[in-house]
Structures are given as structure tokens and as C-alpha cells.
């Protein structure tokens, strides 16, 4: 009986990924990297997080922008179809942003952009970006990406200092 339940759970998880993949490939969405570039050109601060919200219709892109000079965190919500801003909420942040601030300091010092890092991380791969988050841990600033392709969902960590994937941090 336990095997049957596990098989049913696995098959439902396995069929969920192709459904999302088919939605992402068959619906004309604005490239999330283009939306990132628009944000970087029009907003002060650095994008630290990107996610696709598949629970709403139409699908939405969610961004977090951290501005260390103004001590603000801005949450942005864009329509994935046309890239139009739906919602913007800015708040001040507390001192709990240490890992993100360390990563921001590194990429700002090296004149890198979040969109450039995402592009480098998924360059020449036939994948769709689901989530990207800038972080700093164990002395390494990295971008953690959640991606989907024909094989399903997986994660990838991209070292922002050496501009290459962290080989030990790729998991399905």
C-alpha cells in the first residue's frame, strides 16, 4: 500500500513539471531578463530575488530590490505577459539582510548586474527561469537559480566572483 501511495505521489509530481513547462513554452511571455533590465535602468538598488508566480492569472514576475543607500526593500510585481508593473511596495529593512548585503557589495564593486548574472548562469541552455536569488554564505557570493527544462525542475548555484557554476551545488 505504501508503494502505491509513493507511486501516485511521484507520478503527480512528475506530471506537474511538464504542465508548467508547456505553459512557459506555449504562452507568449516577456523575457524575465528584459524585465530585470528595465528595473535596473529605472530603480535604485540591486535586484536580489526573482520568482515567477504561477498561482495568479495572468502569470506574474515577482522581484525584490534592496537599496543599501536608502535602507529600503522594494517588492515589485509585474505582469509576465506584457511586463507592466502591477504593484510596488517599499519598506525599510532591518539588519537581518547581512548575506544579501555582502553579495550586493561584491557585485556593485565589480559593476555587475543581476540580469547579467542570470544570463551568464543560464547562457546557451534551453531552460526556463523559475526563481533566482542572490546570497552570500561561507565566504562565497552566489546566485541560486531554480530552473525547468525537459528533464524537470532543478537548482543551480552560480559563483558571482568567478562567474561560473558551483559544480558541487547542482541538484534535482
N, C-alpha and C positions, 0 to 999 in steps of 0.2 A: 504494500500500500504506500509506504514511504517513497519507494522508487517511482511510483506512478505520479505522486504529487510533485516530486522533483522534476520529472519529465515534463509535466504540464507547465510548471513554472519556467523551466528553461525554454520550452517552445514558445511561451508567450513573450519572454524577453527577447528571444531570437527574432520573432516576427515584428517586434516593436521597432527595432533598428531600421529594417528595410522600409517601413512606413514613413518614418521621419526622413530617411534618405530620399525616398521618392518625392516627398513634399518639397524638400530642398532642391531637388534637381528639376522638377517639373513646373514649379511656380516661379515666375519672374521676380526675384528679389533683388534689391540693390545690394551690391557687394558690400559686406560689412567693413572692409578695409577702406572703401570710399567714404563711408560714414565716419570712420575713425579719422580720416584725413580732414574732413570738414570740421569735426570737433576740434582737432589740433590746431586748425587755422583760425578758429573763431572763439576759442575758450582758453583762458589762462589755466595753467596747471598741467598735470600729466594724467592720461588715462591709466588707471591701474586695474580695471576689470571690465570685461565684456562678456555678455551672455545673450543667448537667443531665448526669448520667452515663447515657447510653443503652446502655452496654455491659453493664450488670448487669440482672438481673431479680429483683425489681421495679426499675423506674427509680428513680434516686436524685438528690437535690439535694445538691450539694457547696458548702460555704461556707468562707471564710477570714475570721476575725475577728482584727483587730490591736488590741491594747491597749497604747498608748504609756505608760501609767502603770505597768503591771506588766512591760513589755517582753516580752510574750508574743504568740505567734501560735497561734490555736486553729483546727484543722481540724475541721469538723463535717460529718457525713454523715446525711442524713435520707431516709426512705422517701418517695417522691413521692406515693404513693397516699394515705397517711394522715398524713403529717407526723411520724412517730415517729422520734426520734433513734436512729440505728443505731450511730454511732461518734463518739467525741470524742477528739482528741489535741492537747495543748497543749505547746508548746516555747517556749524563749526565742529571741528573734531577734537577729541581728547588726545592724550599722549599714548593711546593704545595702537598707534599706526607705525610703530618702530620699524617693522620689517618692510612695509611698503615705502616708508620714507628713505630707508637705506637703498632700496632698489631705485627709487626716483632720483636720489642724489647721484647715483652712479650713472644712470642713463642721461640725466641732464648734463652732467660734467662732460660726458662723451658725445653730446649733441645727437643723441639717438631719439627716435620717436617710437611710441607704442606700435603704431601702424607698420613702421619699418621692421620692427622686431617680429611681429606676426607674419609679415611677408617672408622674411628670412627663414622663419621656422617652418612654414608650410610650402616654401618655394619648390616648384616642379612636382608637387604631389597632387593627385586627384582626390582631395579631401574637402570636406566642408567643416568650417569652424563652428563649434557649438559654444565654446567658452574659452577665455584667455584671461589669466590673472598674473600680475606682476608680484613677485615675492622675493624675499631675501632670507636665507636660512643657512646655517653652518658656514657663513662667510661667502656664500655664493648668491649673487643676484640672478634670478631666473624667471622665465615666463612659463607658467604651466598652462598647457593647452588641452582642451577636450575636443576631439575631432571625430568625424564619422566618415567612413568610406564603404566600399562594397563588402569589406570583411567585418564591419560593425563599428562600434564605438571604441575608442582608445584614448589614452592620455600620453602626452609627450612633455618633457621638460626641456627648455631651451636656455642654455647658458648665455646671458646677455653680455658677459665680459668677453668670452671667447667667440661669441656669435656662432655657436654650433649646438646641436642637440646634446644633452647629457645622456650618454649611452646607457647608463645603468637605470635611468628613470623613464622608461617607456613601458607602459603596462596596459593590458586589455581588460 
